[in-house]
Amino acid sequence: MGKLTKKEAEQLQNEGILTDEAVNEMQDLGLVGRKSRGTKRVMKAKNNSWVSPQFYFRGLSNDEYSKKMTELSNKVHELFEEYTTTQNK
């Protein structure tokens, strides 16, 4: 079975097909992606070149995110949104 993207799951939520609880459960089961695609967060470096911040858990391999890891990742990405701008891929 294929995996839904976060955007596809959000569309199904907006259409009333999936509930928030269902999407969260599907994410926990690995059936829905957790990351958005299509836009890149960037900010200007001192020399005016564009750079993209990254955040990941090194050594995760085939393991899954814990609830605390997801919470931390969400908070870091909120900071990315506050300090960066979007750039279409």
Secondary structure, DSSP 8 states (H G I E B T S, - for coil): ---B-HHHHHHHHHTTSS-HHHHHHHHHTTSB-SS--SEEEEEE-TTS-EE------TT-TT----HHHHHHHHHHHHHHHHH-EEEE-
